[in-house]
């Protein structure tokens, strides 16, 4: 019942994954957490009602996802409550909630843009830095 009271604010996160690594590794550690894989921003907004926000995701200008943030499968409070059953959450921790559809594979040169009403837009260009296999 108190989970929502623990939320400082809202931002945008781009949950980048390298699917080959994710498929072939015994955990998601490398495939979801390599350098540059979790860009966030543009800032934290503290006075929003998530039920009134809308999320849109564009890839190279084409809309991929468009949904009411208040219609997520699990509410932010439910997610925080479930995580806190097994993990200690501390001030400053970030909890990611996700999108409502399947992701697509990105390639170098792609521009992914995530926009959430009341927060703004996070834009990231996919760049191939080098082989870290």
Protein Blocks (a to p, Z undefined) as FASTA:
>chain_A
ZZmmmpnbdcdddddddfklmmmpmbfklmmmgghilcgdjbdcfbbcfklpccdddeeh
iafbdcdfklgfbdfklmmmmmmmmpccdehiacdebjabdcddddehiacddddehibp
cddddddfbdcZZ
